[in-house]
Amino acid sequence: MSLAAVSKHVGVLDEANLLVQARDGRLLWRQLNPQGLEPARATIEQLREFWAKQLDGLERFLVDTAPPRRRGKARR
C-alpha cells in the first residue's frame, strides 16, 4: 500500500472522528477513538428498536387475521 493511500485512509478516519492525535516531537501518534463510533451505535440501536416494533406489529396482524386451521387431512 502506498504512503498516499495510507494517508488518505487515515484522513478519512480522522474526519469521521475515529482517531485521536498526540504529538511527540516530530512524530504524530494516532490511536482509535472508540467514542467516535457512538453516533453510529445510537443510530443502529434506534433502527433495531424501530424494526422490532414493526415486526411485532406484523406478527400480531398475521395472527389476528389468519384463517382458522382445519382439522383432519389436508386436501391437495
C-alpha positions as CSV (number, residue, x, y, z in Angstrom):
1,M,0.0,0.0,0.0
2,S,1.4,3.4,-0.9
3,L,2.1,6.2,1.5
4,A,-0.5,8.3,-0.3
5,A,-3.2,5.6,0.1
6,V,-2.4,5.2,3.8
7,S,-2.5,9.0,4.3
8,K,-5.9,9.1,2.5
9,H,-7.4,6.3,4.7
10,V,-6.0,8.0,7.9
11,G,-7.6,11.3,6.7
12,V,-11.0,9.6,6.3
13,L,-10.8,8.1,9.8
14,D,-9.7,11.4,11.2
15,E,-12.7,13.3,9.5
16,A,-15.0,10.7,11.0
17,N,-13.6,11.5,14.5
18,L,-12.4,7.9,14.8
19,L,-8.8,8.9,15.7
20,V,-7.1,10.9,18.5
21,Q,-3.7,12.5,17.9
22,A,-0.8,13.2,20.1
23,R,2.5,14.9,19.0
24,D,5.8,13.7,20.4
25,G,8.4,16.0,18.8
26,R,8.4,15.4,15.1
27,L,6.2,12.3,15.5
28,L,2.4,12.4,15.3
29,W,0.8,9.4,17.1
30,R,-2.7,8.4,16.3
31,Q,-5.0,5.9,18.0
32,L,-8.5,4.7,17.8
33,N,-11.2,6.9,19.4
34,P,-14.0,4.5,20.4
35,Q,-16.3,7.4,21.3
36,G,-16.3,8.3,17.6
37,L,-18.4,5.2,17.0
38,E,-21.2,6.4,19.4
39,P,-23.3,8.2,16.8
40,A,-23.3,5.0,14.6
41,R,-24.2,2.8,17.6
42,A,-27.0,5.1,18.6
43,T,-28.5,5.1,15.1
44,I,-28.2,1.3,14.8
45,E,-30.0,1.0,18.2
46,Q,-32.8,3.3,17.1
47,L,-33.2,1.3,13.9
48,R,-33.2,-2.0,15.8
49,E,-36.0,-0.8,18.1
50,F,-38.0,0.5,15.1
51,W,-37.8,-2.7,13.2
52,A,-38.5,-4.8,16.3
53,K,-41.7,-2.9,16.8
54,Q,-42.7,-3.1,13.1
55,L,-42.1,-6.9,13.0
56,D,-44.0,-7.4,16.3
57,G,-46.9,-5.5,14.8
58,L,-46.8,-7.6,11.6
59,E,-46.8,-10.7,13.7
60,R,-49.9,-9.6,15.6
61,F,-51.6,-8.7,12.4
62,L,-50.9,-12.0,10.8
63,V,-52.0,-13.9,13.9
64,D,-55.2,-11.9,14.2
65,T,-56.2,-12.2,10.5
66,A,-55.1,-15.8,9.9
67,P,-58.0,-18.0,8.7
68,P,-58.8,-20.8,11.2
69,R,-57.0,-24.0,10.6
70,R,-59.0,-27.1,9.6
71,R,-58.6,-30.3,11.4
72,G,-58.1,-33.5,9.6
73,K,-56.2,-34.4,6.4
74,A,-55.2,-31.6,4.2
75,R,-56.6,-31.6,0.6
76,R,-54.2,-31.5,-2.3
